[in-house]
Amino acid sequence: MEASHARVWRLAPGVSLSWHDWPPHVVVFDAGSGNTHLLEEPAAQVLRAIAARPRSDAELLGTVGADATDPAAQAWLTDLLQRFLALTLVDG
């Protein structure tokens, strides 16, 4: 996979999300696939940001208050976006 820092992330075609806050988690139902996902709040913040409009990695890190130059934050986001890709929730 190419470096994610050059990507712009958006919802994958056909994804239609419904949200339910269930602290400390968020339940997300994708009507497009029929799948339900249980996310921790930071992951939900990233997915909500992508659902609102396409975003870069730096913008997504900003949604969770992380420093875009922090290698640990970058690694966390890369891992999260890989999981979202595998679930066919996002394209980038």
PyMOL CGO cylinders between C-alpha atoms (Angstrom):
from pymol import cmd
from pymol.cgo import CYLINDER

trace = [
    CYLINDER, 0.00, 0.00, 0.00, 1.28, 3.45, -0.81, 0.3, 1, 1, 1, 1, 1, 1,
    CYLINDER, 1.28, 3.45, -0.81, 2.04, 5.85, 2.02, 0.3, 1, 1, 1, 1, 1, 1,
    CYLINDER, 2.04, 5.85, 2.02, -1.26, 7.05, 3.43, 0.3, 1, 1, 1, 1, 1, 1,
    CYLINDER, -1.26, 7.05, 3.43, -0.03, 10.63, 3.99, 0.3, 1, 1, 1, 1, 1, 1,
    CYLINDER, -0.03, 10.63, 3.99, -0.63, 11.40, 0.30, 0.3, 1, 1, 1, 1, 1, 1,
    CYLINDER, -0.63, 11.40, 0.30, -4.18, 10.06, 0.30, 0.3, 1, 1, 1, 1, 1, 1,
    CYLINDER, -4.18, 10.06, 0.30, -7.53, 11.71, 0.62, 0.3, 1, 1, 1, 1, 1, 1,
    CYLINDER, -7.53, 11.71, 0.62, -10.02, 9.48, 2.40, 0.3, 1, 1, 1, 1, 1, 1,
    CYLINDER, -10.02, 9.48, 2.40, -13.73, 9.25, 1.63, 0.3, 1, 1, 1, 1, 1, 1,
    CYLINDER, -13.73, 9.25, 1.63, -16.52, 6.80, 2.30, 0.3, 1, 1, 1, 1, 1, 1,
    CYLINDER, -16.52, 6.80, 2.30, -16.52, 3.83, -0.03, 0.3, 1, 1, 1, 1, 1, 1,
    CYLINDER, -16.52, 3.83, -0.03, -19.31, 3.71, -2.62, 0.3, 1, 1, 1, 1, 1, 1,
    CYLINDER, -19.31, 3.71, -2.62, -22.53, 2.30, -1.22, 0.3, 1, 1, 1, 1, 1, 1,
    CYLINDER, -22.53, 2.30, -1.22, -21.65, 2.99, 2.42, 0.3, 1, 1, 1, 1, 1, 1,
    CYLINDER, -21.65, 2.99, 2.42, -24.59, 4.47, 4.35, 0.3, 1, 1, 1, 1, 1, 1,
    CYLINDER, -24.59, 4.47, 4.35, -23.90, 4.93, 8.05, 0.3, 1, 1, 1, 1, 1, 1,
    CYLINDER, -23.90, 4.93, 8.05, -26.21, 5.23, 11.05, 0.3, 1, 1, 1, 1, 1, 1,
    CYLINDER, -26.21, 5.23, 11.05, -24.68, 6.14, 14.40, 0.3, 1, 1, 1, 1, 1, 1,
    CYLINDER, -24.68, 6.14, 14.40, -25.56, 5.33, 18.02, 0.3, 1, 1, 1, 1, 1, 1,
    CYLINDER, -25.56, 5.33, 18.02, -23.41, 6.62, 20.88, 0.3, 1, 1, 1, 1, 1, 1,
    CYLINDER, -23.41, 6.62, 20.88, -22.95, 3.97, 23.53, 0.3, 1, 1, 1, 1, 1, 1,
    CYLINDER, -22.95, 3.97, 23.53, -20.21, 5.39, 25.80, 0.3, 1, 1, 1, 1, 1, 1,
    CYLINDER, -20.21, 5.39, 25.80, -17.37, 4.66, 25.78, 0.3, 1, 1, 1, 1, 1, 1,
    CYLINDER, -17.37, 4.66, 25.78, -18.09, 3.22, 22.33, 0.3, 1, 1, 1, 1, 1, 1,
    CYLINDER, -18.09, 3.22, 22.33, -20.02, 4.11, 19.22, 0.3, 1, 1, 1, 1, 1, 1,
    CYLINDER, -20.02, 4.11, 19.22, -22.12, 1.61, 17.28, 0.3, 1, 1, 1, 1, 1, 1,
    CYLINDER, -22.12, 1.61, 17.28, -22.15, 2.20, 13.53, 0.3, 1, 1, 1, 1, 1, 1,
    CYLINDER, -22.15, 2.20, 13.53, -24.52, 0.40, 11.18, 0.3, 1, 1, 1, 1, 1, 1,
    CYLINDER, -24.52, 0.40, 11.18, -23.71, 0.37, 7.47, 0.3, 1, 1, 1, 1, 1, 1,
    CYLINDER, -23.71, 0.37, 7.47, -27.00, -0.08, 5.61, 0.3, 1, 1, 1, 1, 1, 1,
    CYLINDER, -27.00, -0.08, 5.61, -25.03, -0.66, 2.41, 0.3, 1, 1, 1, 1, 1, 1,
    CYLINDER, -25.03, -0.66, 2.41, -23.42, -3.85, 3.68, 0.3, 1, 1, 1, 1, 1, 1,
    CYLINDER, -23.42, -3.85, 3.68, -25.73, -4.71, 6.57, 0.3, 1, 1, 1, 1, 1, 1,
    CYLINDER, -25.73, -4.71, 6.57, -22.73, -4.78, 8.92, 0.3, 1, 1, 1, 1, 1, 1,
    CYLINDER, -22.73, -4.78, 8.92, -22.61, -3.30, 12.41, 0.3, 1, 1, 1, 1, 1, 1,
    CYLINDER, -22.61, -3.30, 12.41, -19.33, -2.04, 13.89, 0.3, 1, 1, 1, 1, 1, 1,
    CYLINDER, -19.33, -2.04, 13.89, -18.40, -1.23, 17.49, 0.3, 1, 1, 1, 1, 1, 1,
    CYLINDER, -18.40, -1.23, 17.49, -15.82, 1.57, 17.56, 0.3, 1, 1, 1, 1, 1, 1,
    CYLINDER, -15.82, 1.57, 17.56, -13.93, 3.35, 20.28, 0.3, 1, 1, 1, 1, 1, 1,
    CYLINDER, -13.93, 3.35, 20.28, -14.56, 7.10, 20.30, 0.3, 1, 1, 1, 1, 1, 1,
    CYLINDER, -14.56, 7.10, 20.30, -11.32, 8.18, 18.52, 0.3, 1, 1, 1, 1, 1, 1,
    CYLINDER, -11.32, 8.18, 18.52, -11.98, 5.74, 15.67, 0.3, 1, 1, 1, 1, 1, 1,
    CYLINDER, -11.98, 5.74, 15.67, -15.58, 6.94, 15.45, 0.3, 1, 1, 1, 1, 1, 1,
    CYLINDER, -15.58, 6.94, 15.45, -14.37, 10.56, 15.29, 0.3, 1, 1, 1, 1, 1, 1,
    CYLINDER, -14.37, 10.56, 15.29, -12.17, 9.69, 12.32, 0.3, 1, 1, 1, 1, 1, 1,
    CYLINDER, -12.17, 9.69, 12.32, -14.97, 7.84, 10.51, 0.3, 1, 1, 1, 1, 1, 1,
    CYLINDER, -14.97, 7.84, 10.51, -17.44, 10.67, 11.20, 0.3, 1, 1, 1, 1, 1, 1,
    CYLINDER, -17.44, 10.67, 11.20, -14.96, 13.17, 9.77, 0.3, 1, 1, 1, 1, 1, 1,
    CYLINDER, -14.96, 13.17, 9.77, -14.56, 11.08, 6.62, 0.3, 1, 1, 1, 1, 1, 1,
    CYLINDER, -14.56, 11.08, 6.62, -18.34, 10.73, 6.35, 0.3, 1, 1, 1, 1, 1, 1,
    CYLINDER, -18.34, 10.73, 6.35, -18.73, 14.52, 6.52, 0.3, 1, 1, 1, 1, 1, 1,
    CYLINDER, -18.73, 14.52, 6.52, -16.30, 15.14, 3.64, 0.3, 1, 1, 1, 1, 1, 1,
    CYLINDER, -16.30, 15.14, 3.64, -13.09, 13.71, 2.16, 0.3, 1, 1, 1, 1, 1, 1,
    CYLINDER, -13.09, 13.71, 2.16, -10.09, 14.32, 4.43, 0.3, 1, 1, 1, 1, 1, 1,
    CYLINDER, -10.09, 14.32, 4.43, -6.31, 13.98, 4.39, 0.3, 1, 1, 1, 1, 1, 1,
    CYLINDER, -6.31, 13.98, 4.39, -4.37, 12.14, 7.07, 0.3, 1, 1, 1, 1, 1, 1,
    CYLINDER, -4.37, 12.14, 7.07, -3.33, 15.43, 8.70, 0.3, 1, 1, 1, 1, 1, 1,
    CYLINDER, -3.33, 15.43, 8.70, -6.96, 16.56, 8.86, 0.3, 1, 1, 1, 1, 1, 1,
    CYLINDER, -6.96, 16.56, 8.86, -8.01, 13.22, 10.35, 0.3, 1, 1, 1, 1, 1, 1,
    CYLINDER, -8.01, 13.22, 10.35, -5.31, 13.38, 13.02, 0.3, 1, 1, 1, 1, 1, 1,
    CYLINDER, -5.31, 13.38, 13.02, -6.53, 16.88, 13.85, 0.3, 1, 1, 1, 1, 1, 1,
    CYLINDER, -6.53, 16.88, 13.85, -10.05, 15.55, 14.48, 0.3, 1, 1, 1, 1, 1, 1,
    CYLINDER, -10.05, 15.55, 14.48, -8.69, 13.50, 17.39, 0.3, 1, 1, 1, 1, 1, 1,
    CYLINDER, -8.69, 13.50, 17.39, -6.32, 16.22, 18.61, 0.3, 1, 1, 1, 1, 1, 1,
    CYLINDER, -6.32, 16.22, 18.61, -3.19, 14.38, 17.51, 0.3, 1, 1, 1, 1, 1, 1,
    CYLINDER, -3.19, 14.38, 17.51, -0.03, 15.97, 16.14, 0.3, 1, 1, 1, 1, 1, 1,
    CYLINDER, -0.03, 15.97, 16.14, 0.25, 15.08, 12.44, 0.3, 1, 1, 1, 1, 1, 1,
    CYLINDER, 0.25, 15.08, 12.44, 4.06, 14.91, 12.79, 0.3, 1, 1, 1, 1, 1, 1,
    CYLINDER, 4.06, 14.91, 12.79, 3.97, 12.38, 15.66, 0.3, 1, 1, 1, 1, 1, 1,
    CYLINDER, 3.97, 12.38, 15.66, 5.09, 8.95, 14.37, 0.3, 1, 1, 1, 1, 1, 1,
    CYLINDER, 5.09, 8.95, 14.37, 2.94, 7.12, 16.94, 0.3, 1, 1, 1, 1, 1, 1,
    CYLINDER, 2.94, 7.12, 16.94, -0.16, 9.05, 15.88, 0.3, 1, 1, 1, 1, 1, 1,
    CYLINDER, -0.16, 9.05, 15.88, 0.63, 8.43, 12.22, 0.3, 1, 1, 1, 1, 1, 1,
    CYLINDER, 0.63, 8.43, 12.22, 1.03, 4.69, 12.90, 0.3, 1, 1, 1, 1, 1, 1,
    CYLINDER, 1.03, 4.69, 12.90, -2.27, 4.59, 14.81, 0.3, 1, 1, 1, 1, 1, 1,
    CYLINDER, -2.27, 4.59, 14.81, -4.09, 6.33, 11.95, 0.3, 1, 1, 1, 1, 1, 1,
    CYLINDER, -4.09, 6.33, 11.95, -2.49, 4.11, 9.30, 0.3, 1, 1, 1, 1, 1, 1,
    CYLINDER, -2.49, 4.11, 9.30, -3.58, 1.00, 11.21, 0.3, 1, 1, 1, 1, 1, 1,
    CYLINDER, -3.58, 1.00, 11.21, -7.11, 2.37, 11.68, 0.3, 1, 1, 1, 1, 1, 1,
    CYLINDER, -7.11, 2.37, 11.68, -7.49, 3.29, 8.03, 0.3, 1, 1, 1, 1, 1, 1,
    CYLINDER, -7.49, 3.29, 8.03, -6.21, -0.15, 7.00, 0.3, 1, 1, 1, 1, 1, 1,
    CYLINDER, -6.21, -0.15, 7.00, -8.96, -1.69, 9.14, 0.3, 1, 1, 1, 1, 1, 1,
    CYLINDER, -8.96, -1.69, 9.14, -11.58, 0.64, 7.60, 0.3, 1, 1, 1, 1, 1, 1,
    CYLINDER, -11.58, 0.64, 7.60, -10.30, -0.34, 4.13, 0.3, 1, 1, 1, 1, 1, 1,
    CYLINDER, -10.30, -0.34, 4.13, -10.56, -4.04, 4.99, 0.3, 1, 1, 1, 1, 1, 1,
    CYLINDER, -10.56, -4.04, 4.99, -14.15, -3.45, 6.15, 0.3, 1, 1, 1, 1, 1, 1,
    CYLINDER, -14.15, -3.45, 6.15, -14.83, -1.59, 2.86, 0.3, 1, 1, 1, 1, 1, 1,
    CYLINDER, -14.83, -1.59, 2.86, -15.95, 1.49, 4.78, 0.3, 1, 1, 1, 1, 1, 1,
    CYLINDER, -15.95, 1.49, 4.78, -13.50, 3.92, 3.15, 0.3, 1, 1, 1, 1, 1, 1,
    CYLINDER, -13.50, 3.92, 3.15, -11.56, 4.51, -0.05, 0.3, 1, 1, 1, 1, 1, 1,
    CYLINDER, -11.56, 4.51, -0.05, -8.34, 6.40, -0.25, 0.3, 1, 1, 1, 1, 1, 1,
]
cmd.load_cgo(trace, "trace")
